[in-house]
Amino acid sequence: QVQLVESGGGLVQAGGSLRLSCAASGGSVNAMGWYRQAPGKQRELVAAITYGGRTDYADSVKGRFTISRDNAKNTMYLQMNSLEPENTAVYYCDADVPGAWGTSSIWGQGTQVTVSS
C-alpha cells in the first residue's frame, strides 16, 4: 500500500523560506500535488507536477514557490520563498496511484507551516 509522508514544515518569519518534502513509499505514483488548508477555509491546490515534470501553480504562489520531484527517490518537494503570513496553513501532499482497476488518489498526513509577521 502506497503511503505519503510530508516533512519540512515549521515556523518562519515573513520573507523567509521553507522546503517541504513528500516521500512516497510502498509503490510508484504518477502526478503529485501540494494542497493547503488554512483554519476556516477550504483545502486549495498550491502546485502540481506530473511524472514527467510538467508543473502548474496557483496564481497566488507563482514566482515564489517551486514544485519539483525526484522520481528515483519517489519524492516531491515544494520550495517556498518570500513567505507571507497568509501562507500559514497545513500543507498536504497528494498523489495519483496507479492500480489494476484504475487510478486512486492518496493523501499525506499534512505538515504545519506558520509564517509570523
C-alpha positions as CSV (number, residue, x, y, z in Angstrom):
1,Q,0.0,0.0,0.0
2,V,1.4,3.4,-1.0
3,Q,1.8,5.9,1.7
4,L,2.9,9.6,1.7
5,V,4.9,11.3,4.4
6,E,5.4,15.1,4.4
7,S,8.2,16.9,6.3
8,G,9.8,20.3,6.4
9,G,7.1,22.4,7.9
10,G,7.7,24.8,10.7
11,L,7.7,28.4,11.9
12,V,9.3,31.1,9.8
13,Q,9.2,34.8,9.7
14,A,7.6,36.7,6.8
15,G,10.0,36.9,3.9
16,G,11.7,33.6,4.9
17,S,11.8,30.3,3.1
18,L,10.9,26.7,3.8
19,R,11.3,23.5,1.8
20,L,8.6,20.8,2.1
21,S,9.2,17.2,1.1
22,C,6.7,14.4,0.4
23,A,8.1,10.9,0.2
24,A,6.1,8.1,-1.3
25,S,6.7,4.5,-0.1
26,G,5.3,1.2,-1.0
27,G,4.9,1.7,-4.7
28,S,5.0,4.1,-7.6
29,V,3.0,7.3,-8.0
30,N,2.1,9.4,-11.0
31,A,1.0,13.0,-10.8
32,M,1.6,14.6,-7.4
33,G,0.5,17.9,-5.8
34,W,0.6,20.2,-2.8
35,Y,-2.5,21.5,-1.2
36,R,-3.0,23.6,1.8
37,Q,-5.8,24.3,4.3
38,A,-5.9,27.3,6.5
39,P,-8.2,27.5,9.5
40,G,-11.8,28.1,8.5
41,K,-11.0,27.7,4.8
42,Q,-11.3,25.0,2.2
43,R,-8.4,23.0,1.1
44,E,-6.9,24.5,-2.1
45,L,-4.4,23.5,-4.7
46,V,-1.0,25.1,-4.3
47,A,1.0,23.4,-7.1
48,A,1.0,20.2,-9.0
49,I,3.6,18.2,-11.1
50,T,3.2,15.3,-13.5
51,Y,5.5,12.3,-13.5
52,G,7.3,13.9,-16.5
53,G,7.8,17.2,-14.7
54,R,5.1,19.4,-16.1
55,T,4.0,21.9,-13.4
56,D,1.1,24.1,-12.5
57,Y,0.7,26.7,-9.8
58,A,-2.0,28.7,-8.0
59,D,-1.7,32.3,-9.1
60,S,-1.0,33.4,-5.5
61,V,2.3,31.5,-5.4
62,K,3.6,31.9,-8.9
63,G,7.1,33.2,-8.8
64,R,7.6,32.4,-5.1
65,F,7.0,28.7,-4.8
66,T,8.7,25.9,-6.9
67,I,7.5,22.4,-7.1
68,S,9.8,19.6,-8.2
69,R,10.2,15.9,-7.8
70,D,12.9,13.2,-7.9
71,N,11.3,10.1,-9.4
72,A,14.3,7.9,-8.4
73,K,13.6,8.8,-4.8
74,N,9.8,8.8,-5.2
75,T,9.9,12.2,-3.5
76,M,8.3,15.6,-4.3
77,Y,9.4,19.0,-3.0
78,L,8.0,22.4,-2.6
79,Q,10.4,25.3,-2.2
80,M,8.6,28.2,-0.7
81,N,10.3,31.6,-0.8
82,S,9.2,35.1,0.3
83,L,6.6,33.6,2.6
84,E,3.7,35.7,3.8
85,P,1.5,35.3,6.9
86,E,-1.3,34.4,4.5
87,N,0.6,31.3,3.6
88,T,0.0,29.9,7.1
89,A,-1.8,26.6,6.7
90,V,-1.5,22.8,7.0
91,Y,0.2,21.7,3.8
92,Y,-0.8,18.3,2.4
93,C,0.7,16.3,-0.5
94,D,-1.5,14.2,-2.8
95,A,-0.5,11.6,-5.3
96,D,-2.2,9.5,-8.0
97,V,-1.5,5.8,-7.5
98,P,-2.0,3.5,-10.5
99,G,-3.8,0.3,-9.8
100,A,-5.3,-2.7,-11.5
101,W,-8.7,-1.0,-11.6
102,G,-7.7,2.5,-12.4
103,T,-6.1,5.4,-10.5
104,S,-6.7,6.4,-7.0
105,S,-5.7,9.5,-5.0
106,I,-4.0,9.3,-1.7
107,W,-3.1,12.0,0.9
108,G,-0.3,12.5,3.4
109,Q,-1.0,13.5,7.0
110,G,0.0,17.1,6.5
111,T,2.7,19.4,7.8
112,Q,2.1,22.7,9.5
113,V,3.6,25.9,8.1
114,T,3.3,29.0,10.2
115,V,4.5,32.4,8.9
116,S,4.8,35.1,11.5
117,S,4.6,38.8,10.7
